[in-house]
Amino acid sequence: SADLFCVIGSTGSLPYKPVMSQIPGTCTPGGTVTATTSGWKCNAVICSIPCGTHAAAVCNTVKVTGSKAVDYLFAPVIGFNQGNTGAVVSAACKGSCGNNAPNPLDIVVMADRTPSMDTVDRRAMIDGIRTMLTTMDPTMQYVAFGALHKSRTPGDEGYDPDCIAQNTAKTTEEPFTDSAEVAAQRGTWLPAPFSNNYLNPDRTVNTSSVLAQALDCVHTGIKSGGYNTHLASPMKAAGRYVLGWDANNLGSLPADRPGTVRKVVIFETDGQPTETYTGGASANLSDAGDLAVKGNTQQACDNFEKIATDFKKEPDTIMISIAFGAANDAECGSEEHLVRDMLARAASPHPSGAASVAKDCSNSANKVSVNTDGDFYFCATNGTEMAAIFQTALSQVQKGIKLVQLP
């Protein structure tokens, strides 16, 4: 017989309870399920619950139970020709199974924090990234972080050495004194390099890590500096950085991770590109440097999609795109060209080979469909949805299947 289960992480301390934030990111038994719902079985590492027949159930583990009559080789001499194995149980989990993510990954997270992201949603998005980190294995997954728009670097006007993300934006939100065109070309897209120390032994976020400090310091983009939303340049920066085409710090981290390391970009934005200058490098990932096209939204969208396509052509890469809020109905120059469709085309296809597909996520049924269809395009209409999306995205990158011992 075969039975399906939803397996997520355990709190790790008595009395063991399931980490409910991993639903529906890792799996969902369907219906209304809480930590006190009857049926949970937990140990110090994982918790499991049978998947119901609910239409929204998404299971990640199958348990197979069977027995077989076997012929004896020597026992027939004493009158026993055959015996039974008794019940034999095996369980296999796919993807992110509870607290263990099996595949080595290098991940760059690019998060939009331009002024159109209000404070509540921006903080919820950052909390979602933190929650995703708690489902990961720092010995196998290295994570770098960047923000839209650029962050100040040492030597920049207004740089705050106590806030690495000021480095993900100046806390006072004062602009550079340069013109918008000049200021938009200063700073760095990636203030937090690859990290493998983002979790404590108890799987809480290590607040002293550079990655955690960067997340803590994500403030809004400069409101009066005219940065607006640039998409092509941060996409190029993320792709080149994770591939090692621009200098990164992976050489300083342990290289002895088993298996093939996949290169992942998770790119979230809440709107159409409104770039503030024209010029720079080309829309080819192989050509280093920023680029922008002021006043031409369609070309800016095309540039982003072209760079993402170049990235996806490289071996063992995954491009994940997340349309937030206004990105659901924003236009790339016309009503026939929507940002959400551009982001879906930029995302990696479904593992079956089918292209990622966008829908109008102001419709709740469409939103559920988009975020559970197994491809690499996601949408959200409020910040509280971001934790589940980041976890689901991570889970879908995991391509391994492993045996587990159920509680």
C-alpha positions as CSV (number, residue, x, y, z in Angstrom):
1,S,0.0,0.0,0.0
2,A,1.1,3.6,-0.5
3,D,0.2,6.6,1.7
4,L,0.9,10.3,1.1
5,F,2.2,12.6,3.8
6,C,3.1,16.2,4.3
7,V,6.5,16.4,6.0
8,I,7.8,19.7,7.5
9,G,10.2,20.7,10.2
10,S,9.9,20.1,13.9
11,T,10.4,22.8,16.5
12,G,13.2,20.6,17.9
13,S,12.4,20.9,21.6
14,L,9.9,19.1,23.7
15,P,7.0,19.0,23.3
16,Y,7.8,18.6,19.6
17,K,5.5,20.6,17.3
18,P,5.4,21.2,13.6
19,V,6.9,24.5,12.2
20,M,3.7,25.7,10.6
21,S,5.4,28.5,8.7
22,Q,6.6,25.8,6.3
23,I,3.0,25.3,5.1
24,P,2.2,25.7,2.3
25,G,5.8,26.5,1.2
26,T,7.1,22.9,1.7
27,C,3.8,21.1,1.4
28,T,0.2,21.3,2.6
29,P,-2.2,18.6,3.7
30,G,-5.1,20.7,2.5
31,G,-7.9,22.4,4.4
32,T,-7.4,24.2,7.7
33,V,-4.5,22.6,9.5
34,T,-2.8,23.9,12.7
35,A,-0.1,22.7,15.0
36,T,-2.8,21.2,17.2
37,T,-4.7,19.4,14.4
38,S,-5.0,15.7,15.2
39,G,-2.7,13.5,13.2
40,W,0.7,15.2,13.6
41,K,3.6,12.9,14.5
42,C,6.8,14.6,15.4
43,N,10.4,13.9,16.4
44,A,13.2,16.3,17.1
45,V,13.8,16.9,13.3
46,I,10.6,16.5,11.3
47,C,6.8,16.2,11.7
48,S,4.4,14.4,9.4
49,I,0.7,14.3,8.9
50,P,-1.3,12.3,6.4
51,C,-2.4,14.2,3.3
52,G,-6.1,14.5,3.1
53,T,-8.3,14.4,0.0
54,H,-8.7,18.1,-0.1
55,A,-8.3,19.5,-3.6
56,A,-5.5,21.9,-2.5
57,A,-3.4,19.1,-0.8
58,V,0.2,19.1,-1.9
59,C,2.2,16.2,-0.5
60,N,6.0,15.7,-0.5
61,T,6.4,12.2,0.9
62,V,5.1,8.8,0.0
63,K,5.2,5.8,2.4
64,V,5.1,2.4,0.9
65,T,4.2,-0.6,3.1
66,G,4.3,-4.2,1.9
67,S,5.0,-7.8,2.8
68,K,6.1,-10.8,0.7
69,A,6.2,-14.5,1.0
70,V,9.8,-15.7,0.3
71,D,11.1,-19.2,-0.3
72,Y,13.6,-20.6,2.2
73,L,16.9,-22.1,1.0
74,F,17.8,-24.3,4.0
75,A,14.7,-24.5,6.2
76,P,12.9,-27.0,4.0
77,V,15.1,-29.8,5.5
78,I,13.2,-29.2,8.8
79,G,9.8,-28.8,7.2
80,F,9.7,-25.0,6.6
81,N,9.4,-24.2,2.9
82,Q,8.4,-20.5,3.0
83,G,8.1,-17.5,5.3
84,N,6.8,-13.9,5.3
85,T,8.9,-10.8,5.5
86,G,6.3,-9.1,7.7
87,A,5.5,-5.5,7.1
88,V,8.3,-3.6,5.4
89,V,8.0,0.2,5.3
90,S,9.9,2.7,3.2
91,A,9.2,6.5,2.9
92,A,10.7,8.9,0.3
93,C,10.5,12.7,0.4
94,K,11.0,15.0,-2.5
95,G,12.4,18.5,-2.3
96,S,12.8,20.4,1.0
97,C,11.8,17.8,3.6
98,G,11.2,19.5,6.9
99,N,14.4,21.2,8.0
100,N,16.7,19.5,5.5
101,A,17.2,20.9,2.0
102,P,19.3,18.2,0.1
103,N,20.8,20.0,-2.8
104,P,23.8,22.4,-2.9
105,L,22.7,25.9,-4.1
106,D,24.2,29.3,-4.6
107,I,21.3,31.8,-4.3
108,V,21.1,35.5,-4.9
109,V,18.0,37.1,-3.6
110,M,17.1,40.5,-5.2
111,A,14.3,42.3,-3.3
112,D,12.5,45.5,-4.4
113,R,12.4,48.1,-1.7
114,T,11.7,51.2,-3.9
115,P,9.2,53.7,-2.4
116,S,6.2,51.9,-4.0
117,M,6.7,49.1,-1.5
118,D,5.0,50.4,1.7
119,T,6.6,49.8,5.0
120,V,4.3,46.9,6.1
121,D,4.7,45.0,2.9
122,R,8.4,45.6,2.8
123,R,9.0,44.3,6.3
124,A,6.7,41.3,5.6
125,M,8.8,40.5,2.5
126,I,12.0,40.6,4.5
127,D,10.5,38.4,7.2
128,G,9.6,36.0,4.4
129,I,13.2,35.8,3.4
130,R,14.2,35.2,7.0
131,T,11.7,32.4,7.2
132,M,13.0,30.8,4.0
133,L,16.5,30.8,5.6
134,T,15.3,28.8,8.5
135,T,14.3,25.9,6.1
136,M,17.8,25.8,4.5
137,D,21.1,24.1,5.3
138,P,24.0,26.6,5.5
139,T,26.5,23.9,4.8
140,M,24.8,23.2,1.4
141,Q,23.2,26.5,0.5
142,Y,25.1,29.8,0.2
143,V,23.0,33.0,0.1
144,A,23.8,36.5,-1.1
145,F,21.4,39.5,-0.9
146,G,20.7,42.6,-3.0
147,A,18.1,45.2,-3.2
148,L,16.4,47.5,-5.7
149,H,17.7,50.3,-5.9
150,K,21.4,50.3,-5.2
151,S,23.0,50.4,-1.8
152,R,25.8,52.7,-0.7
153,T,29.3,51.5,-0.4
154,P,32.3,52.6,1.7
155,G,33.3,56.1,0.5
156,D,29.8,57.0,-0.8
157,E,28.1,60.1,0.6
158,G,26.0,59.1,3.6
159,Y,27.4,55.6,4.0
160,D,26.5,54.1,7.3
161,P,29.1,51.6,8.5
162,D,26.7,50.3,11.2
163,C,24.1,49.2,8.7
164,I,25.3,46.8,6.0
165,A,22.2,47.3,4.0
166,Q,22.9,51.0,3.7
167,N,24.5,49.2,2.0
168,T,20.7,48.4,1.5
169,A,19.6,52.1,2.0
170,K,20.3,55.1,4.0
171,T,18.2,55.2,7.2
172,T,17.5,58.9,6.8
173,E,16.4,58.3,3.2
174,E,18.2,61.4,2.1
175,P,19.3,61.4,-1.6
176,F,22.8,61.8,-2.9
177,T,23.4,65.4,-3.9
178,D,24.1,64.4,-7.4
179,S,21.5,64.4,-10.1
180,A,19.2,61.4,-10.4
181,E,21.0,60.2,-13.5
182,V,24.3,60.2,-11.8
183,A,23.1,59.0,-8.4
184,A,21.4,56.0,-9.9
185,Q,24.7,54.7,-11.2
186,R,26.5,54.8,-7.8
187,G,26.7,52.1,-5.2
188,T,26.3,48.3,-5.4
189,W,23.4,46.0,-6.2
190,L,24.8,43.3,-3.9
191,P,25.7,44.6,-0.4
192,A,25.7,41.2,1.3
193,P,28.0,38.6,-0.3
194,F,27.5,34.9,-0.1
195,S,27.1,33.6,3.4
196,N,27.1,30.2,5.1
197,N,26.6,31.4,8.7
198,Y,23.1,32.8,8.5
199,L,21.7,30.2,11.0
200,N,22.4,29.4,14.6
201,P,22.7,25.7,15.7
202,D,19.0,25.9,16.8
203,R,18.1,27.0,13.3
204,T,17.1,30.5,14.2
205,V,18.6,33.3,12.1
206,N,22.1,34.3,13.2
207,T,21.5,38.0,13.8
208,S,25.3,38.7,13.8
209,S,25.7,37.4,10.3
210,V,26.2,39.9,7.5
211,L,23.2,38.5,5.7
212,A,20.9,39.1,8.8
213,Q,22.3,42.6,9.2
214,A,21.5,43.4,5.6
215,L,18.0,42.2,6.0
216,D,17.6,44.2,9.2
217,C,18.7,47.4,7.4
218,V,16.5,47.2,4.4
219,H,14.7,50.6,4.3
220,T,12.9,52.2,1.5
221,G,14.6,53.5,-1.5
222,I,15.6,57.1,-1.6
223,K,12.2,58.9,-1.9
224,S,13.5,62.2,-3.3
225,G,16.5,61.0,-5.2
226,G,14.7,59.9,-8.4
227,Y,16.1,56.3,-8.4
228,N,12.7,54.7,-9.4
229,T,12.7,51.1,-10.5
230,H,15.5,49.6,-12.5
231,L,15.2,45.9,-13.4
232,A,17.7,45.0,-16.1
233,S,20.8,46.2,-14.2
234,P,20.1,44.3,-11.0
235,M,19.1,41.2,-13.0
236,K,22.5,41.4,-14.8
237,A,24.3,42.0,-11.5
238,A,22.7,39.0,-9.8
239,G,23.3,36.7,-12.7
240,R,26.9,37.6,-13.2
241,Y,27.6,37.5,-9.5
242,V,26.1,34.0,-8.9
243,L,27.9,32.7,-12.0
244,G,31.2,34.1,-10.9
245,W,31.5,36.3,-14.0
246,D,31.8,39.3,-11.7
247,A,34.0,38.8,-8.6
248,N,32.3,37.0,-5.7
249,N,33.4,35.5,-2.4
250,L,32.5,31.8,-3.1
251,G,36.2,31.0,-3.1
252,S,36.4,31.8,0.6
253,L,33.6,29.3,1.5
254,P,33.9,25.5,1.7
255,A,33.9,24.0,-1.7
256,D,33.4,20.3,-0.7
257,R,29.6,20.2,-1.2
258,P,28.4,16.9,-2.7
259,G,26.6,17.0,-6.0
260,T,26.2,19.6,-8.6
261,V,25.7,23.2,-7.3
262,R,22.8,24.9,-8.9
263,K,22.9,28.7,-9.4
264,V,19.7,30.4,-8.4
265,V,18.4,34.0,-8.7
266,I,15.2,34.9,-6.8
267,F,14.0,38.3,-8.2
268,E,11.1,40.1,-6.6
269,T,9.6,43.4,-7.9
270,D,6.4,45.4,-7.4
271,G,6.2,47.3,-10.6
272,Q,7.2,48.3,-14.1
273,P,10.7,49.6,-14.9
274,T,11.0,53.4,-14.7
275,E,14.7,53.9,-15.3
276,T,16.3,57.3,-14.7
277,Y,19.0,57.5,-17.4
278,T,19.9,56.1,-20.8
279,G,23.2,54.4,-21.5
280,G,25.6,51.9,-20.1
281,A,26.4,48.4,-21.3
282,S,24.4,46.1,-23.6
283,A,21.5,43.8,-22.6
284,N,23.8,40.8,-22.9
285,L,24.7,39.0,-19.7
286,S,28.2,38.6,-21.0
287,D,28.7,42.3,-21.2
288,A,29.6,43.6,-17.7
289,G,28.0,46.8,-16.4
290,D,24.7,48.5,-15.8
291,L,22.3,49.6,-18.5
292,A,19.2,51.8,-18.5
293,V,16.7,53.3,-21.0
294,K,15.0,56.4,-19.6
295,G,11.4,56.8,-20.7
296,N,11.2,53.6,-22.7
297,T,9.3,51.1,-20.5
298,Q,9.0,48.4,-23.3
299,Q,12.7,48.4,-24.0
300,A,13.5,48.3,-20.3
301,C,11.2,45.2,-20.0
302,D,12.8,43.7,-23.1
303,N,16.3,44.2,-21.6
304,F,15.4,42.5,-18.4
305,E,13.9,39.5,-20.2
306,K,16.9,39.2,-22.5
307,I,19.3,39.2,-19.6
308,A,17.2,36.6,-17.7
309,T,17.1,34.5,-20.9
310,D,20.9,34.6,-21.2
311,F,21.2,33.5,-17.5
312,K,18.8,30.5,-18.1
313,K,21.0,29.3,-21.0
314,E,23.9,28.6,-18.6
315,P,24.0,25.1,-17.1
316,D,22.4,24.3,-13.8
317,T,20.7,27.7,-13.4
318,I,17.3,28.5,-12.0
319,M,15.5,31.9,-12.5
320,I,12.7,32.6,-10.0
321,S,10.6,35.7,-10.5
322,I,8.0,37.1,-8.1
323,A,5.4,39.7,-9.1
324,F,4.3,41.7,-6.1
325,G,1.4,44.2,-5.9
326,A,1.3,46.6,-8.8
327,A,3.4,44.3,-10.9
328,N,0.3,42.2,-11.4
329,D,-1.3,44.8,-13.7
330,A,1.6,47.2,-14.6
331,E,2.3,47.6,-18.3
332,C,5.5,47.3,-20.3
333,G,4.5,50.2,-22.6
334,S,1.0,49.0,-23.5
335,E,-2.0,47.1,-22.4
336,E,-0.9,44.2,-24.5
337,H,2.5,43.9,-22.8
338,L,2.2,43.4,-19.0
339,V,5.0,43.2,-16.5
340,R,3.6,40.0,-15.0
341,D,3.9,38.3,-18.4
342,M,7.4,39.5,-18.8
343,L,8.3,38.2,-15.3
344,A,6.8,34.8,-16.1
345,R,8.7,34.6,-19.4
346,A,11.9,35.5,-17.6
347,A,11.4,32.7,-15.0
348,S,12.7,29.2,-15.6
349,P,10.1,26.8,-17.2
350,H,8.2,24.2,-15.3
351,P,10.4,21.0,-14.9
352,S,8.2,19.5,-17.6
353,G,9.6,22.0,-20.0
354,A,6.4,24.1,-20.2
355,A,6.9,27.9,-19.9
356,S,6.0,29.6,-16.7
357,V,2.6,31.3,-16.9
358,A,1.2,34.5,-15.3
359,K,-2.4,35.1,-14.4
360,D,-4.3,38.0,-12.9
361,C,-3.5,37.4,-9.3
362,S,-6.1,39.9,-8.0
363,N,-8.3,36.8,-8.4
364,S,-7.7,34.5,-5.4
365,A,-8.2,31.3,-7.4
366,N,-5.7,32.5,-10.0
367,K,-3.2,33.3,-7.2
368,V,-3.5,29.8,-5.8
369,S,-3.1,28.3,-9.3
370,V,0.0,30.4,-10.1
371,N,1.7,29.7,-6.8
372,T,1.1,25.9,-6.7
373,D,1.6,25.0,-10.4
374,G,5.2,23.8,-10.0
375,D,6.9,26.4,-12.2
376,F,9.2,29.3,-11.1
377,Y,6.9,32.3,-11.5
378,F,5.0,33.5,-8.4
379,C,2.7,36.4,-7.4
380,A,1.6,38.1,-4.2
381,T,-0.8,40.9,-3.4
382,N,0.3,41.5,0.1
383,G,3.4,41.1,2.1
384,T,2.1,38.4,4.4
385,E,2.1,36.0,1.4
386,M,5.8,36.3,0.8
387,A,7.0,33.9,3.4
388,A,5.1,31.0,1.8
389,I,6.2,32.1,-1.7
390,F,9.9,32.2,-0.8
391,Q,9.6,28.7,0.8
392,T,7.7,27.3,-2.1
393,A,10.3,28.7,-4.5
394,L,13.1,27.1,-2.6
395,S,11.3,23.8,-2.3
396,Q,10.8,23.7,-6.1
397,V,14.5,24.3,-6.7
398,Q,15.2,21.1,-4.7
399,K,15.3,18.3,-7.3
400,G,16.5,15.5,-4.9
401,I,14.5,12.6,-3.6
402,K,15.7,11.0,-0.4
403,L,14.6,8.3,2.0
404,V,13.3,9.5,5.4
405,Q,12.3,7.8,8.6
406,L,8.9,9.1,9.6
407,P,8.1,9.8,13.2
